[in-house]
Amino acid sequence: MPDFNVLATNHTSFTVSNLDRTVAFFKDALGFEVTSKAPRDPALIERITGVEGASVMIAYVRGPGHSLELIEYVGPNDRSAVYPRPCDVGFAHVAYDVDDIDAAIGASSEHNVKPIGPVTVIDQGPNQGSKVAYLRDLDGITIEFIQKADGS
């Protein structure tokens, strides 16, 4: 056992290419609250991340029970993009329970967050009977919507 306790989950973070576009998706399509949006001290970000020349704008959006940190790096100039597939090591996604998966997909599609496969019914496990779909934004961030079989 460790000599400390994890007290809570603070946030999950995604690096994005266009902060305003991504914030608009979470705010307008999913109804999340923007709790903060501001630049950070480049020297501090360099120390935290180990990225020389780091310059960022960071926004926090809060949905039911969890905050997302969205980071747009404006420096260094040699940054790149990755688009891992769900089978690639390092791939991650965030999943949200929704009461109407079709409406959630429709609202997301208006923000170029599109399904990568059809809505599918899960045949086993803790989400058995639920409808699920993976969607991706233009940066490759994957969102999973789950509509529980019992409607909750």
C-alpha positions in Angstrom: 0.0 0.0 0.0 1.3 3.5 -0.7 2.1 6.0 2.0 -0.4 8.5 0.7 -4.1 8.7 -0.4 -5.5 9.8 -3.7 -8.2 12.2 -2.6 -10.1 12.9 -5.8 -9.8 13.2 -9.6 -8.9 16.8 -10.4 -9.3 16.9 -14.2 -8.5 15.2 -17.5 -6.6 17.2 -20.1 -6.4 17.3 -23.9 -4.1 19.3 -26.1 -6.1 20.9 -29.0 -5.2 22.9 -32.1 -8.0 25.4 -31.8 -9.1 26.2 -28.2 -12.1 28.3 -29.2 -13.5 25.6 -31.5 -13.1 22.9 -28.8 -14.5 25.0 -26.0 -17.5 25.8 -28.2 -18.2 22.1 -28.7 -18.2 21.3 -25.0 -20.1 24.5 -24.1 -22.7 24.6 -26.9 -23.1 21.0 -27.9 -22.8 19.3 -24.4 -23.8 22.2 -22.2 -20.6 22.3 -20.1 -19.6 25.4 -18.1 -16.5 27.3 -19.0 -14.9 27.9 -15.6 -11.6 29.4 -16.7 -9.8 30.5 -19.8 -6.4 32.3 -19.7 -2.8 32.1 -20.8 -0.1 30.7 -18.4 3.4 31.8 -17.6 5.6 30.2 -20.3 8.5 29.6 -17.8 6.1 27.8 -15.4 4.7 25.6 -18.3 8.3 24.8 -19.4 9.1 23.6 -15.9 5.9 21.6 -15.5 6.0 19.9 -19.0 9.6 19.9 -19.9 8.7 21.4 -23.2 11.2 24.1 -24.1 9.5 27.2 -25.6 6.1 26.2 -24.3 3.5 28.9 -24.6 -0.2 28.0 -23.9 -3.7 29.2 -23.5 -5.7 26.9 -21.2 -9.5 26.6 -20.7 -11.3 24.5 -18.1 -14.8 23.2 -18.9 -17.0 21.5 -16.3 -19.5 18.8 -17.1 -21.5 16.6 -14.7 -19.0 15.5 -12.0 -15.7 16.3 -13.8 -13.6 19.0 -15.3 -11.6 18.9 -18.6 -8.5 21.0 -19.1 -8.1 22.0 -22.8 -4.7 23.3 -23.8 -3.7 25.1 -27.0 0.0 25.4 -27.4 1.1 28.4 -29.4 4.7 27.5 -29.0 7.1 25.9 -29.6 7.0 26.1 -33.4 8.0 22.4 -33.9 5.0 20.9 -32.2 3.1 18.2 -34.1 -0.2 16.3 -34.1 -1.0 12.6 -33.4 -4.1 10.8 -34.4 -4.0 7.4 -32.7 -6.6 4.7 -33.5 -8.4 3.1 -30.6 -6.1 0.1 -31.0 -2.9 2.2 -30.7 -1.0 2.4 -27.5 -1.5 5.8 -25.9 -5.0 6.2 -27.3 -7.5 7.6 -24.8 -11.1 8.7 -24.8 -13.7 10.2 -22.4 -17.1 8.6 -22.1 -20.4 10.3 -21.1 -23.7 8.8 -20.2 -26.5 10.5 -22.2 -30.2 10.2 -22.2 -30.6 10.4 -26.0 -27.6 9.2 -28.0 -29.0 10.3 -31.4 -29.6 13.9 -30.1 -26.1 13.9 -28.6 -24.6 12.8 -31.9 -26.6 15.4 -33.8 -25.5 18.3 -31.5 -21.9 17.1 -31.7 -21.9 16.8 -35.5 -22.8 20.5 -35.7 -19.3 21.1 -34.2 -17.5 18.6 -36.6 -17.4 16.0 -33.9 -18.4 13.0 -35.9 -19.2 9.3 -35.3 -16.4 7.0 -36.3 -18.7 4.0 -36.4 -22.4 3.3 -36.0 -24.4 3.4 -32.8 -24.0 -0.1 -31.4 -25.7 -2.1 -28.7 -23.3 -3.7 -26.2 -23.9 -7.4 -25.8 -22.1 -8.1 -22.5 -20.3 -6.6 -19.5 -21.4 -3.7 -17.2 -22.9 -1.7 -20.2 -24.9 -4.7 -21.6 -27.9 -3.5 -23.6 -26.6 0.1 -23.7 -26.3 2.0 -27.0 -22.8 3.4 -27.6 -20.9 5.4 -30.2 -17.4 6.8 -30.6 -17.1 10.3 -32.1 -13.9 12.2 -33.0 -13.2 15.9 -33.3 -10.8 17.5 -35.8 -7.9 17.0 -33.3 -8.5 13.3 -32.9 -10.0 13.6 -29.5 -12.5 10.8 -29.0 -15.8 11.1 -27.1 -17.9 8.0 -26.3 -21.6 8.5 -25.7 -23.4 5.7 -23.7 -27.2 5.6 -23.5 -28.0 3.1 -20.8 -30.4 0.3 -21.6 -32.6 1.3 -18.6 -32.8 4.9 -19.8 -30.8 6.3 -16.9 
